[in-house]
Each structure stands twice: as C-alpha cells, then as structure tokens.
Amino acid sequence: MDVRRNSEVDDTAAGLAEQARQAMLSLYLRSAGMNGTDGIGTAAEVCQVLASMKALVENLVRSLPEFAALLERDLLGGTLPGTTSGVAFDGLTRSMRDAAAALARARNVGAQLGRDLESAQVASRGLVSP
C-alpha cells in the first residue's frame, strides 16, 4: 500500500502501525471464515499468505532497533516528556533500559518467527506443486 498517494490516509508512524494492525485483524477474520467471508481459498493462497507474513515479520524485526535508537536519542536530547517535568533521571534511564531490553527480546523472537514462517511457507509450497 502506497500511502503517499492517498491524502486521506494517516501516514504517521502511529497511523501506519494502526493500518497494519487492522490489516492483520482482517487477515485473521478472513482466514477464520468470519464475517461472511469464505476463508482462504487454496493451498496456493496459504503459501502466498505465509510468504507475505514472513516479509511483514522481517520488516517489523528490522524496525525494532530503530525504535530503541529513537527513544535513546530523545532521552539523551532531553526531549522525552519526563525530562522536562522533573521525573528523576534514574527513573528515565531505567525505563529506557527496560524498553531497549524488551525491544531486543522482541527482535530475537520476531527473527525466530520469520524463520518459522519461512519453513512453513517452503513446506506448504510442496503441497501446491509436489
């Protein structure tokens, strides 16, 4: 989806993340055959969906270090909301450390998810064209 061409689409990072959330919910509802949909039609479509989900996870994993870097930049630059409201620096650095550690763990888990999705996609390809 190229959001730059549609002026009605919120192309902020938060807006794009919300659109991704909605798309994944729609994919779930479609695959479960809910809301009057027929579900996923064929093994070939399953294979295509798995390939797309693998790419989605890879993009997510690639983004996580950027989020940590942005938080660190704002912390060091004094532009986090807590830095101007008198929150103790120790509390801010603890929160920063916790956020960075959680993002690193998410990156590791996401990388494994990407590998597992690739394995599932390769295996499902064998069902499409043995």
C-alpha positions in Angstrom: 0.0 0.0 0.0 1.5 3.3 -1.0 0.0 5.8 1.5 1.7 8.8 -0.1 -0.8 8.8 -3.0 -3.9 8.9 -0.7 -4.2 12.2 1.2 -6.9 10.7 3.4 -4.6 8.1 4.9 -2.7 8.9 8.1 0.9 8.2 7.1 2.4 8.9 10.5 4.2 6.0 12.1 1.4 5.5 14.5 -1.2 5.7 11.7 0.7 3.2 9.6 1.0 0.8 12.6 -2.7 1.1 13.1 -3.4 0.3 9.5 -1.1 -2.8 9.8 -3.0 -3.9 12.9 -6.3 -3.5 11.1 -5.0 -5.4 8.1 -3.7 -8.3 10.3 -7.1 -8.5 12.0 -8.8 -8.6 8.6 -6.5 -11.3 7.5 -7.3 -13.3 10.7 -11.0 -12.8 10.2 -10.7 -13.9 6.5 -8.6 -17.0 7.3 -11.1 -18.0 10.0 -14.0 -17.6 7.6 -15.7 -15.0 9.9 -17.8 -12.0 8.9 -19.3 -13.8 5.9 -16.0 -14.5 4.2 -15.1 -17.8 2.6 -11.7 -18.0 4.3 -8.5 -18.7 2.4 -9.3 -20.4 -0.8 -6.5 -22.7 -1.7 -3.2 -24.1 -0.6 -1.5 -21.8 -3.1 -3.1 -18.8 -1.4 -1.9 -20.1 2.0 1.6 -20.3 0.6 1.3 -16.7 -0.7 0.0 -15.5 2.6 2.8 -17.2 4.5 5.4 -15.6 2.3 3.8 -12.2 2.8 3.6 -12.7 6.6 7.3 -13.7 6.6 8.1 -10.4 4.8 5.9 -8.5 7.2 7.7 -10.0 10.2 11.1 -9.3 8.7 10.1 -5.6 8.3 8.9 -5.5 11.8 12.1 -7.0 13.1 14.1 -4.5 11.1 12.2 -1.6 12.7 12.7 -2.6 16.3 16.3 -1.3 16.7 15.2 1.9 15.1 12.6 2.4 17.8 15.2 1.8 20.5 17.6 4.3 18.8 14.8 7.0 18.6 14.0 6.6 22.3 17.7 6.8 23.2 18.1 9.9 21.0 15.2 11.6 22.7 16.4 10.6 26.2 19.9 12.0 25.5 18.5 15.0 23.8 16.2 15.8 26.8 13.1 15.8 24.6 11.2 12.9 26.3 8.2 14.2 28.2 9.7 13.1 31.6 12.9 15.1 31.1 11.0 18.4 31.3 8.5 17.5 34.0 11.1 16.8 36.7 11.0 13.0 36.6 14.1 11.6 38.1 16.8 10.8 35.6 17.3 7.4 37.2 13.7 6.5 36.5 14.0 7.6 32.9 17.2 5.6 32.3 15.6 2.6 34.0 12.6 2.9 31.7 14.9 3.3 28.7 16.9 0.2 29.7 13.8 -1.8 30.1 12.3 -0.6 26.8 15.6 -1.4 24.9 15.8 -4.8 26.5 12.2 -5.6 25.6 12.7 -4.5 22.1 15.9 -6.6 21.8 13.9 -9.7 23.1 11.1 -8.9 20.6 13.7 -8.7 17.8 15.0 -12.2 18.7 11.5 -13.7 19.0 10.5 -12.0 15.7 13.5 -13.3 13.9 12.6 -16.8 15.0 9.0 -16.3 13.9 10.3 -15.2 10.5 12.4 -18.3 10.2 9.4 -20.5 11.2 7.1 -18.8 8.7 9.7 -19.4 6.0 9.8 -23.1 6.9 6.0 -23.3 6.8 5.9 -21.4 3.5 8.5 -23.8 2.0 6.6 -26.8 3.3 3.3 -25.5 2.0 4.9 -24.9 -1.4 5.4 -28.7 -1.6 1.6 -29.1 -1.2 1.0 -26.7 -4.1 3.4 -28.2 -6.6 4.7 -31.6 -5.3 
